[in-house]
Amino acid sequence: MALKTGRGAHAPPFLVMDVIAAANARAASLPPGAFADGRSVIRMEVGQPGTGAPRGAAEAAIRALQAGAPMGYTEAFGLRSLRARIARHYAERYGTAVATERVAVTVGASGAFPLAFLAAFDPGDRVAMAAPFYPPYANILTALGMQPVLLPCDAATRWQPTVAMLDALDPRPDGLIVASPCNPAGTMLAPAELAAIARWCDTHRVRLISDEIYHGLTYGEVPEATAAAFSDSAIVVNSFSKYWSMTGWRIGWLVLPEDLVRPVECLAQNFFINAPHVAQVAAEAAMDCTPELEANVARYRASRALLLEALPRAGFDRLSPADGAFYLWADVARLTNDSPEFCARMMAEAGIAATPGVDFDRERGGRFLRFSYCGPAEDMAAAPGRLGAWLGR
Ligand SMILES: Cc1ncc(COP(=O)(O)O)c(C=O)c1O
């Protein structure tokens, strides 16, 4: 008789990780010069800056190691100096006062989610989010016995939830997750919209979790706003993975409401003890590397403009407005209703890796895919030509 397995044993994969593995294998199997443009598989599946940590961050880590710093445990919420630096970031960037005590350094934003969910919700609690959504929100909630409640969104609301959608929920949820800019659509909530959602949550005692990981990567008319400016009970999630270009260093943070500071600290002590010490040193230095990081943003901006112009001519003419992050959410209903099959063929034949929409929207994702444009500028410039040729344009 098979041994019992737990609820977590049934967690679905985070599909993009499987696509990354397939693209690695495809790239390794190709002879040089397999494509006419002389490039290998063009990686548009992965939401990872190709740039690595800013120089000042890497140098701070090297300096600390060369000085023989023992790199032991830190406090569960991280180095005091990093927490204070993050608190200062809120004052400088948003004009919002955040006490250092409310900042918890975590193992990426990914490590922040289980802490936040467990501190805020119980098994059985219902947590709403826009669909399409970042898959781990729902997968982690489900693994913890909580229930994701999907709010189907489309271009009419820039793929973002509205107060009217929340009002229509019966029963009312226990929590709401928002992301602005969001993954996969790259769209944003205007500050007034985020403020209205935060007010609605406070009025109805719904715990708001605001994923702000793509702040700093915005290109359009919509200004960035933090939920910390609008609500003292909201939980804010952020990370050094995107703007700060430090995915593998695994440093993120939470801004916690007062009532959850000690509960999350206890959970963090038990779950992770602390985020990697040397990476915290690097992250603190990264916050002073703005010119290098803004040069990365300028590159994303140029790739975004190029793709918004060239992808429609290549046959991908229904793209999300792409206010921020580094993603384009493409409606490919005219080409397929089976995005995993379409993406597999696109990788095999055109040598372009993209993520099938089913990762982000199980209901409608068969007719969507997500292009990421944070890869090398030369690859992004070559992609539309390859795609157009593949689709016979
Ligand atoms: C919306 C969103 N939140 C959180 C994460 C997790 O980021 P990390 O754990 O690297 O900080 C990602 C990564 O792609 C993301 O897109």
The ligand as an SDF file (V2000), in Angstrom:
LIG
                    3D

 16 16  0  0  0  0  0  0  0  0999 V2000
    5.1850   38.7780   -9.5530 C   0  0  0  0  0  0  0  0  0  0  0  0
    6.3440   38.0510   -8.9390 C   0  0  0  0  0  0  0  0  0  0  0  0
    6.4120   37.9490   -7.5990 N   0  0  0  0  0  0  0  0  0  0  0  0
    7.4120   37.2840   -7.0140 C   0  0  0  0  0  0  0  0  0  0  0  0
    8.4140   36.6690   -7.7430 C   0  0  0  0  0  0  0  0  0  0  0  0
    9.4830   35.9030   -7.0350 C   0  0  0  0  0  0  0  0  0  0  0  0
   10.6880   36.5810   -7.0220 O   0  0  0  0  0  0  0  0  0  0  0  0
   11.9430   36.2400   -6.1090 P   0  0  0  0  0  0  0  0  0  0  0  0
   11.6080   35.0700   -5.2750 O   0  0  0  0  0  0  0  0  0  0  0  0
   13.0630   35.9700   -7.0440 O   0  0  0  0  0  0  0  0  0  0  0  0
   12.1820   37.4520   -5.2830 O   0  0  0  0  0  0  0  0  0  0  0  0
    8.3950   36.7720   -9.1480 C   0  0  0  0  0  0  0  0  0  0  0  0
    9.4480   36.1300   -9.9660 C   0  0  0  0  0  0  0  0  0  0  0  0
    9.3930   36.0670  -11.1620 O   0  0  0  0  0  0  0  0  0  0  0  0
    7.3210   37.4770   -9.7560 C   0  0  0  0  0  0  0  0  0  0  0  0
    7.2230   37.5990  -11.0850 O   0  0  0  0  0  0  0  0  0  0  0  0
  1  2  1  0
  2  3  1  0
  2 15  2  0
  3  4  2  0
  4  5  1  0
  5  6  1  0
  5 12  2  0
  6  7  1  0
  7  8  1  0
  8  9  2  0
  8 10  1  0
  8 11  1  0
 12 13  1  0
 12 15  1  0
 13 14  2  0
 15 16  1  0
M  END
$$$$
